[in-house]
Amino acid sequence: MGVNRSAKWGPARTMLVLAPIFLGAPLYTLYHQFLLPPPNVHPYDPITSLPHPSESTILSYAKYLSEDIGYRTPGTRQHAQADAWWYHKVQEIEQLCRRVVEKEPGRKLECNVWRQHGSGNHRFDMMSTRLYKTYVDLSNIILRVSDGTEHSKSDAVLVNAHLDSTLPSPGAADDALAVGVMLECARTLIETPGWEPTHAIIFLFNNAEESLQDGSHLYATQHETAPTVRAAINLEAAGTTGPELLFQATSEQMIEAYSHVPRPYGTIYANEIFSSGILLSECVWFSPASSSANGSLSSTDFRQFEQYLNVTGLDMAVVGNSYMYHMRGDVVENIQPGVAQHMADNTLALLRYLSSSDSPIPSLAKGFDARPRTVFFSSLHWFFIYSFTTAKIMYVTLFIASLALWRMARVQKVGAGFKAVLAALAGALLAANAVAFLMKYVLKKPLSWFKVEYHPLLLYAPAAICGMLIAQLPFSGPGKPSMERPIFMALLLFQSFLAAFGQLLNIGSSSALFLGAIGFFVAMCVDTAHLALRTSSSSINGNKPIANDARNSSGYGMPGQVGTGDQEVSLWSYVIVMLIPLTAGVQLLAVSLIVFVPLTGRIGRDAPAEFIIASIVSILGAFCVSFMPAFVHRFGPRFLRQILWMAILSLGLAMAFFYAQNPFDRMHQRRLFVVHKENVNGKSRTLSFLLWKLACVMMVGDKHLHIAAADGAPGFDSLVHAMADRFGAQGIPPKSVIMDDYNGDWDILYPFSTVLSPYQIELPLDPTYGVPVPAQQRFTVTAINDTVNDITGTRRLTLKIDHPGIIWTVLKRSGIVIAFDAHVLEWTLDNDPPDEFVRHHIKEASFYGSDTWEVSLLIKYPMLAPTEEGVTNASSGGLHVNFIGIQENQMWPAKKSEADGSPVMKLFEELDTWLDEMTGGSVDATLLGCVGGEAVI
């Protein structure tokens, strides 16, 4: 496949030869990337009779929790019911442990069970906002398995999953699946003959993750076993298909421990993206569990273990098909077969290793204070791991070797090759984003790719290719030498330099560029050797190097174009160079689309979702076909122009196809959040809708709907007008309103409410509505222990919140939210209140039946509020406190089976039916009955 043969074949035969690699490598990679193990039906191996995790058992637990019990939102009756049932299941494991020990005299095995309950508070910053959490009587269930000795108990590994679910979802995958995995792992270990843990395993079934990680905070700060934890494994789910992804690893020891799992699936690329905060994991809108301490939206319970226990560990989650994440569709029937088995097998292997005598657990007793300096990635079920130091040596060595190869190969015009490479990258990125601009602002069809993770490839890959090809036109033309080999060499130098430079900056994801450069280096070595052999053979035979008309037998090339042997690349080199980008690159692109497409489709109406996806496809896609800039110069300008026209035609067809697409359907729904608000001050009643999201509020008196979109897909305006026609006052169109921190109707969603784009619809007054609330059931905020010190200019008081039958909501979850303006000097939440007059938001979650909570304050008095002119006395009317919460028995569909026939639940049923008919089932609505108001204290 040398130069002459390639010229003889022409582009058609050449591409036919390369097609098996070009198509086969990505398909083979994707098949193995998402391959799941066959599920175990029985809890014991039919051949050896040894215990092993059973997917059937795991899913039976998930089904009972998510469907028989249902929505386990903290503070609800179902939440308490799940707590009691799971405590019984864990006690059964403790009893099994005792029976096993009785059957095997002398076996060192001990199981201890706790049901922890307690109250506390913690600061939980999110979206660059200071937020405070308080919780009352929440619970955890803890199982510790040890060999019974103090030595075993002193150094333990913690494995965690949460028992509760979020309000809009029954939570089969998130996180009943992981809860079942943990219990099956415990059973398997206990029933394994002779197994004795050198180091204890603590199974934490925390019961309040969805209320801003209250359960894990409760355990980390108050449980007696917490000080013995040396490392943590957190199991999560943000989807229902595919293998669980290792997306956060915080020490070399734990990364090495992960190398012992049978089916590794993780990469430093995901680790760095997640820890950077740019990944909106646990979706920006419906996940309080998605905020890190630096204000980004990317953390799980693992955050609490890091912050309060100073431990390292691993964070793993199912991420495929996250369209079901926090939706009604998160049920067992939508969990792909093999998902539970994959998580269980990997978790079991981790626990076996970390509890063994070979475990690194004792070495982690001092905690950690730095992120790991370790490169790791999985490929085709192999797991690769090496240190940053090793990476720096390898990458710099490769770059130096590439420079040496350049000199040895004597490739000319490499400078022009660099320009062509940079032009190709810029062209791909600009063209893809230009198409994104057209789709969003000109054609008014943003997010048309939303319902299939790989659909963006069909739209933006042709655009990126068009940009790459257009950028190559200045480098190809009559009389110009072929740029194939200079660009090929430039690609090697470019990737090897970026890999070395990136790694010197401690960017572990530079490994992808290193792998790509390895392919180019080997390919260039082969090509240089092949060319040297041909030159030597020609010299021996007395032949001269050929400088001929660049036109080949297929008619490609231009008359007069110089075609010298050292300007073309052997086809064998393309075979080599294609392998790594089409495997490693495709893996990165696939996991990026699977994670980002469903999430960026609902990050706000004004968010650049279209451009984010276009950039991901163009940048990672360019890496996958990094050989293309060189290859398109192989057959001259005519070939370049032909494939450019083909790419333009493909792009036009793709844009026409997506112009006709509806972003949503029944399996990929738009999210709708509906809030019916009762004002306890007697002034008004409101109904609010949040549409992922979309939001609305209806009032009697000032009766209106507030509607806000949080996705940029088309159809929102027509839906707003349809709501106005159906529920609004006749003849009054919807109008936009301002959303800010003082829009009290949206405090239940704070701080996510700050990015909504709300509309207002006036509603007709319903004179028949209005049922007085008994005094013992009223939602009240009062001050106790209230004293004013005129000398120090301070006021000390305790806010007491009584909320019978009302549960706290953190964005979408149950609970109470209060907001007020004051200059706080001291309070019981932490030791560092903001040293200024500012608005404060406090969110609370309680166990079912707990109806009171308090917070004590020392504030400046009189209160001086800053204004443009200076300050003004803001104390004349007292301390104004806005409050809001969810009525526990007025949530739809969570309480659908218990609907009490109240006006609110009847309205919810009507709205839900109307939305289903209006949208064809492409909307998933969550409807909440809320109570709120303002107290002056």
Secondary structure, DSSP 8 states (H G I E B T S, - for coil): --HHHHHHHHHHHHHHHHHHHHHHHHHHHHHHHT-------SSB-TTT--B---HHHHHHHHHIIIIII----TTSHHHHHHHHHHHHHHHHHHHHHHHHHHHSTT---EEEEEEEEEEEEEE--BTTB--EEEEEEEEEEEEEEE-SSHHHHHSEEEEEEE----TT---IIIIIIHHHHHHHHHHHHHHSTT---SSEEEEEEES-STTTSHHHHHHHHH-TTGGGEEEEEEEEES-SEEEEEEEEE--HHHHHHHTTSSS--BBHHHHHHHHHT-S--S-SSS-GGG--TTS-S---THHHHHHHH--EEEEEEEEETGGGTTSTT-SGGGS-TTHHHHHHHHHHHHHHHHTSTT-SGGGGTT---S---EEEEEETTEEEEEEHHHHHHHHHHHHHHHHHHHHHHT---HHHHHHHHHHHHHHHHHHHHHHHHIIIIIS--TTTTTTSTTHHHHHHHHHHHHHHHHHHGGG--TT----HHHHHHHHHHHHHHHHHHHHHTT-GGGHHHHHHHHHHHHHHHHHHHHHHHHHHHHHHTT----EEES--TTS-S-TT-EEEGGGS--HHHHHHHHHTIIIIIHHHHHHHHHHHHHHHTTS-TTS-HHHHHHHHHHHHHHHHTTTHHHHTTTTHHHHHHHHHHHHHHHHHHHHHHHHT--S-BTTB-EEEEEEEEEETTSS-EEEEEEETTEE----SSS-EEEEEE-S--TTHHHHHHHHHHHHS-TT---EE----TT-GGGGGGTTGGGG-EEEEEE----TT------GGG--EEEEEEEEEETTTTEEEEEEEEE-TTEEB-STTSSBEEEEEEEEEEEESS-S---SSEEEEEEEEEE-TT--EEEEEEEEESS-EEEETTEEEE--TT--EEEEEEEEEEEEETTTGGG----HHHHHHHHHHHHHHHHHTT-EEEEEEEEEEEEEE-
